[in-house]
């Protein structure tokens, strides 16, 4: 028997810690409803001091010895790499993700923002930052944090509060437990998020005899927790007694793949649906019961129904301040809540009846229990009237009766992308004024067609996220809507998209400043201070001419094809060109930041200075006080009586 054959027949195999890690990850799978897929589509990252000779060598070896087992994508920014992985995982309904590896020090800490984003949005991503020497024989290292009060802390400890699971592999023997712990959290439908496993660079390169069983295929089941029967019956009774119920659909509807079940349930009952940012597409916008966005960036239709609702059925929502309009959206004195959610934290919010269970299966069970319940004809007529009124408002915003001379409005840009893209195309956005405008005005035509990151609303997510969405499904065009503020913060993953031959269509909207915060600043009496891209003048203020920034030229310098547009006709033509292209294209347009989207007739709680010498701030504070009167804490008195 040859030495190689004898080695392969043994119960152990000698590999470095890094090589063992990559081989283990390549053999992890998930299963849901009988369908299996690899948990890791590959690894994103940047090599440097700390990981180039460890995980870098292991990825090279995997690519050489087992092509396709763990593909590697060279990113341009570590935060961008995490965003790409998160967007991919969200587009895959959390059944797949990427691992991300970085060097020690700044390469690692660049991922912290991405980790926070993943954990807040409850999206699985595995982070593998390099760490210092476990043996400490060369300390202090280049880029090592030294503390006079502790010798065992590194910059990677900053990941602890923003990770759902954290571990550090300081000895080879610790690796199996660390990796299994990581997989447990990555595949937990309720408690997933960023998982961080740190690897000291000397340990990465250390060899060890591993049991071969560590590298056999392991399938992790993505479960569907079932509702407790007693609570399910109580929920059905509450629905049957409701006169003005409303459903708030969140991202959990998508992750449960409950879109069709939700549609069937609302058609059976006539209950209208308001959508959170993550829930957009849970019910398509042309459906009779879909009132669109709800909350601070919602539609007047959804907010009017929410205001008078006597029962709120939250499905897969975490009731963020935008969704509840900072707890001012629901004004009926006796409003009650039913919360269908796999996360215990969310199931008890607003003192609601907690159905700690899978959305799809719970809706199926409720449909059978509520029987022939249906909202009244009067309520149905109100729903239809409000929906029609809002549709007209959006039409007017998309196609203003008196178009502005000169610059396009952001409303028109959104309308043109919405009307000239295909129904299966995906819209990606994250920060600035566009997420709010898109939330209320974008007409979603496919359940996966709307991808706006608004849990962290992270500037810079857009282009990196668009790359991840396209990697998840290369058959769908991806339109990335990005403002100049976000673009300037993180445009580098355009280079990665071009490198990988992955097509995205970036709509780059330039309005010479932070439009969203500028508008908020003005509403709070702060006069758009520090939000416009202007030259500093002799007065000492940023109130001079626009800065001579040419973002279109910048995008072209990164290798993207750029189409400059100035008119609506040019913009529509650019969309048509981009749709037929087989490569990434950036469509550039300047817009007027002072033309607002239609009003939501809602509120968002941002405190205003209680005292000021500025008239604008004094007036804003009075308006703030008026809005605060509608804010409330929801404590269901009916549930209290049931308990007693």
N, C-alpha and C positions, 0 to 999 in steps of 0.2 A: 504494500500500500504506500502511495506517495505521501510525502510530508504534508502536502496541501490537503489531500483527501483525508488523512488521519486527523488533521486540524479541524476540518469541517465536520467530521463525525463525532468529535468530542462534545461534551455537554456544555462547555464554556468556549468563549471566543475572546481573544485579547484585542481590545480596542482602546483608544483614548477616551476620556470622558466626553469630549466633543463629538468624536465619531459615534459613540454609543448613543448620545443624545439625538443626533440626526437620524440614525437608524431607527431608534424608538419612535420618533415623531412620524417617520414615513410609514409606520405600520399601525397608526391610530385611525380608526374609522368611527363614523357616527351612523346611527340607524333611526329612522322615524317612519312609522307606518309601513314597515317592511322594506323601505328603500335605503340602501347603504351608499355612503360616499366617504372619500378620504377626509379626515378632519382638516389636514393641512394641504392646501393647494401648492404650497412652496414656502420659501423664506425670502423676505425682503431685508435689505439692510445696507450698511456701509462698513467696510473693514478699516481697521486702524489699530493703534496700540491697544492690545488686550484681547482682540478676537481674530486677528488676521492669521495667526499661526495655530489657533485652536479651532473655533467654529468655521473659520474661513477654509482651513485645510480640510476639515471634515466635509464641508459642502462641495469642495473641489473633488474629493475622493468619491463622494456619492454621485456626482455628475459624471465622473469617469467610469466608475464600476457599475453603477445602477442608474443609467440615464432615465430621467422622468420620475424617479422616486421622490426627489425633493428639489424641484427647480429653484434656482436662485435668480432674483431680480435686483440689480444694482440700483438703489434709489439715490436721490441727490440731497435729501434732507431727512434726518431721522424722524422728526415730527411728521413730515409728509409721508414717510413709510408707514407709520402707525395709522395715519388717516386712510391710506390706501387699503390697509388690511381691514380696518373697521368698516369701511364702505363695502368692501367685498363681502364681509361676513353678514352685514345687514342685508345686502342684496340676495344673499343665499339663505335668508331667514334663519341665520345663526347655526346652520348645519355644517358650515365650513369656514375656515379662516386662514390666515397666514401667520407664521412666526416672524419676528423681527429681531435681527441681531445688530449690535452696535459695539463700538470700542468703549474703553473705559473713559470716565470723566465727562467732557462736554458732549461726546457722542451719545452717552447714556442719558444724561439729564435733558438732552434735547427731546427725549421721548416722553417726558413727564406730562406735558400738556396733552399729548395723544392718549396717554394712559388715563388721565382724568376724563377725557372725552369718552373713551370706551366704557369706563366704569359707570359714569353718569347715565349713559344711554343703554347700559347693560348689553354690550356687544362683546363677544369673546375675541380676545387677541392675546397671543403669547409673546412676551417681551424677554429677550435674552441678552441683557447688557453684560459686558465684561466687567470684572472687578479687579482689585489689586491682588498681590501675591498672598495666597493663604499662608505660605511659609514666612513671609515678611523678611526674606533674606536680602532684598534689595531696596527696602523702604528708606526714605520716602520716594515713591515713584513719580515720574512725570505725570501731572494731572491728578495726583492723589491728594485727597483732602486730609490734612492732619489736624487733629483736635487735641488740645491739652488735657481734656477731661475724659477721653475715651480712646482706646486703641483699636476697637473692633467696629467702628462706624465708617462707612464710606458714603460717597454721594448717592449711591444706589439706595440707601436707606430712605431717601426722599420719596421713593416709589411706594413705601408702605401705605400711607393714607389714601393713595389714589389707585391702589390695586385691590382686587377682590381676594387675591392670594399672593403671598410673597414668600420666597425661600432663597437660601444661598447655599450652594453646593460647595462646601469646603473640603470634603473628602470624597473619593469615588464611591465609597459605600453608601453615601447619602443620596446618590442619584436616583435609584429606583423609587424611593419614597417621594422625593421631590417631584419627579415627573408624573407619578400617579396622582399626587395631590393636585398638580396643575391640571391634569386631564379632568379630574372630578369637577373642578370649578368651571372649566371651559365648557363642559357639557351639562351644566346645571341650568335648567330652563328658567329658574327663578333668580339665582344668585350669581350669574355670570358677569363678566367684565374683563378688565385687564388682569392678566396673570403675569407676574414677574418672577423669573428665576435667574439669579445672578451667578456668574461663573468666574471665580478668580482665574487669572490667566495661566498660572502655573498648573492649576488643577485641570483646566481644559486639555492640556497637552499630556497629562499623566495617563499611563496605560494601566489597564486593570483586566482581570479575567472575569468576564460577564457571563451569567447563565444565558444560554441561547433563548430560553423561554421569555426573556425580557423583550425579545425582538419579534415574537410571533404576532400575527394580526390580532388586534384587540378592538372589539366593537363596543362603543358606548351608546346606550339607548337614550334617546331624547324622549322623556316620558310625557304623558298627558295626565296630570293629577286630576282626580275625579272629585266632584262636589259632594259635600256631606248631605245626605238625603233630607235631614230635617231642615237645614238652612235652605236647601233648594225648594222645598215646599213653601217655606215662609216667603221666599223671593217671588214665587209664582203667585201667592196670595196678594203680595204688595202690588205686583203688576196688574192683576185682575181688578184691584180696587182703584187704580190710578185713573185720573181724568185727563191729566196733561203730562204724560211721561215723555222723556227724551233720553236717547242713548248718546253717550260720549264715547266714541270709538278711538282707541289709542293704538300704539304700535303693537301691542300684544295680539291684536286681531290678525296682523300680518304674520307674526312669528308662530301663531297657532295655525296658520293657513285656514282661517275661519271666514274668509271673505264671502264665499258662497253661502255658508251657513247664516251669516249675518243678513245677507240679502233676503234669504228665504224667511228668516224670522221677522224682519220688518215688513215684508209683503204680507205675511200672515196677520200681523198685529196692527199695521199702520203707524207704528211708533217712528217718529222722525229721528234723524241721526245728525249730530254735530261731530266734527272731526278735529282731533288735535293735529299738530304738525306731523308727528310720527304716524298718525292714523289716516292721513290723506290717502285715498285710494281704497280704504277698507270698504267703502261703498262709493261707486262711481258717481261723478257729479251730475250726470244726466238722469239719475234715478229719482223717482218722485219723492222718496222719503229722505233724500240727501239734501241737507241744508248747508253743506259746506263747512268751512272752518268755524270754530267756536272760540270765544274768549277775546282777549285783548286785540288779537289780529284776526278776529272772526268776521263773519258776514252779519249783516243786520238781521237776516232771517234766523240764523241759528241763535244769535244772542237774544232776539225777541222771544223765541220759544223757551230758551234756557231761563230767561228772567221769570217767566210765569210757571215753570215746570213744578209739579207737585211730587214727581219722582224722577230721579236721575239714575240711570243705569250706566255705570262706568265699566267699560270692557277694555282691559289691557291698557289703562291709562294711569299715570302716576299723579294726575291732578296738579300739574305745575302751575305756577302763578299766571302764566299766559293763558292756560286752558280755563282757569277759574276766574280770569280777570281779577287776580289778586283777591279772591274770595268775595267778589261782588257780583258775579254772574247770575247766581241763583237767589231770587228775592222772595219767593213764596214763603210765608212765615212757617209753614209746616212741611217744607220740602224734605223728602227722605232720599236716601242713597242706597243703591245696591252696587257692590263692587266685585266684579268678576276679574280675578287676577291671580297669577301663579305666585306673586311676591307677597309675602305676609305684610311687609311694610305698607304696600299700596292697598291691600285689601281692607284695612281698617280706617283709611283716610276719610275725612268728613263724617266720622262716626257712622259709617255705612254698614249695612249687613254684609259681612265678609264671606264671599264665595271663593275660597282659596282653591282654584281649580282652573283647568284648561278652558280657554274661551270657546273653542269649537264644540267640545263635548257638552259644556254647560249650556250653551245656546240650544243645542239639539234637545237636551233634557227639558229645558224651559218651554220650548215650543210644544212639547207634548203635554206639559202640565197646565199651560194657560188655555189650551183648547181653542175655543172660538172667540176668545177675547179680541176686540178690535177697538181702536179709538173711535170717538164719535164722529159723525159726519161734519159737525161744526168745527171740530178740531182739525180734521183732515182738510177742510176748506181753508182754514187759516194757514195751515202748512203750505198748501199750494199757492195761496196768494202771496205769502212772504217770499217763497222761492222765486216766483215769477218777477216780483219787484226787484229782488237782488240780481237776477239774471239781466234785467234791463240796465241796472246800474253798471254792471261789469261791461256789458256791450258798449255803453256810452264811454267808459274809461278806455276800452280798447280802440274805439273809433270815435274820437271827440267830434262833435258837430262843427266846432270851429278849431281846426288843427292849429297848433302854435306855429308861429313863424320862426324858422331857425332850427333850434335843437328839438329832437324827439323827446317825448316824455318816457319815463320808465314804464308807465302803464302801457303805452303803445308798443314798446319793445317786448314786454311780456306777452301782450296779445298776439303779436306777429309770430313769436316763437311757438305759442300755444296753437295757433291756427294753421301754421305751415309745417309743423313737425308731424310725424306719424303717431297714431294712437299708442303704439308700443314703445316709442322713444321714452327715454328716462330723463327727467329734469333733476339736476343736482344743484344745491345751494346750501349755504350755511349761515352767513352773517351779513350784517349791514341792513339796509332798508328793504332789500329784495325778499328775504324770507317772509316778512310780514305781508308784503304786497302779494307774493306768490300764494301764501296760505289762504288769503281771502279771495284772490281772483283766478288762480290757475285752475283750469277745468281738467281734472284727472280723468283719463279715458281708459286706463289700464291699471289693474291693482298694484303693479310694480312700477308705475310710471312717475312717481313723485318721491324724491329722495332729498329731503332737507334735514340737515343735522341741526336741531334746535334745543337739544338738551344742554349742550355746552355753548352752542352758537359760536363756534370757533373760527375766527378769521384765518384763512389759509387752508381750510378743509377742502374748498371747492374743487380745485384742479386735481389734487391728490385723490380726493374722494371719487371724482369722475373716472379716474384711472381704475380704481378698485371696482366700481360698478360695471365698467366695460369689461374688465377681466372676468367678472362673474358671469356675464352673458354677452359674448361678442356678436350676437345676432341683433342686438338692439343699439341704435344710435343713442349717444349720451350727450345731452345739452347741459353744459356747465354754465350757470349764470353767476358771474363774479364781478363785483365792483372794484374800482381802482384801489380802495383801501385793502381789501383782502388780497388782491393780485400782488400788490407791492410787498405784502408780508410773506407770501409763499407761492411763487410761480414756478419754482424749479422742477416740479414733477412733470411739467410739459416736456422736459428733456427726457425723462424716464419713459413717458408715453411714446415719444418718437423713437427712442432706443428699442422699445419692445414692439414697435409697429402696431400699437394700440390706438385706435382712432377715438378721439373725443372732439366735440365741437364746443369750444369755449366762447361764450358771448361776453365780451369784456366791455362793461359799461363804465365810462369815465365821466364823472361829474365833479372832479377836482376837489375831493374832500370826503369826509365821512358823512354821507347823507343821512343815515339813520340817527346817529348820535347828534348830528347837527339839528335835525328836526326835534329830537327829544330835548336837546339843550334849549332850543327856542321855546318849547312848550313849558319848560321849567324856569323860564326867566333868565337863562344864562346866555342868551343872544348869540348862539352858535359859536361861542368862544372856543378857540383851539380845535376847530373841526374842519377848517378849510385849508386847502393847499395853496397858500399865498406866500409871496415874498415878505420878509420883514422890512418895515419902513422906518423912517427916521423917528416915528412916534414910539418905536419899540414894540409895536404890535404886528401880528401877521395879517395885515389888511391891505397889502399891496397887490400887484398884478398876479395873475395865475402863474404857477411855476411852469417852466417850459418842459414838462415831462411828456415824452412820447411813448406811451405804453405799447402802441402798435409796433413801433420800431423795436422795442425791447422784446416783445414776443417773437418777432421775426429773427432777432439775434439768437434766440434759443433754438431755432430750427423749425419753427412752426410756419405754415402758410397763413398769412394774415390778409383779411379783406377789410378795408376801411369803408365805412358807410356814413352817409350824412343825411339821407332821406329814407322815407319808408319804402319806396320802390327799390332803392339800393339794398336795404336791409333784407327785404323779401328775396331778392335775387341771390344775396349771399347765403341765405338759408338753403335755397335750391341747389346752389353750387356745393355747399358743405354736405348735403344729403347724398349727392352722387359721388363724392370723393371717397378714397380708400385710405386716407391719412388724416391726421389731426389738423384742424383749421381753427383759427381764432377770428371771430367777427367782432370788429371794434366799432363802437358807437358812442358818441357824446350825448348825454342827456341833461335835461333841465332838472336840477335837484329841488326846485321850488314848486313843482307840480306834484301834489300828493295823490296817493291812492284814495279810493272812496273810504269814508269814515266807517268804523266798525260800531260806533255808538257804544263803546266799551271803555275800559280803563285799565291802566297798569300802574301799580304802586311804586313810584320812585320819589322818595322824600325830597321836599323842597326846603331850602333854607328858611328857618322860622323868623329870622331877622335879616334885614338887608337895607342898604342905602339905595338900591336900584328899584325903580318903580316896576320894572318888568318882573323882578323876583317877588316883590310884594304881591302883585296881582296873581302870579302863579301859585303863591302859597295859599291865597284865599281859595283859588280853584281846587287846590289839593285838599284843603279842609272840607270842601263841599263833597268831593268824591269819597273821602274817608267815611262819610256818614253811611254809605251803602255797604261798607265792608263788614263782614260778620264771620263768626266762627260757627260752623255747622255742628250742632249737637242734637241729634234726632230725639225729640221728646217721646215719640211713639215707641222707640226702642227701649227707652228708659222704663216706660210703663210695662213693657213685655218682661223686662228683667225682674221688676218688682212683683 
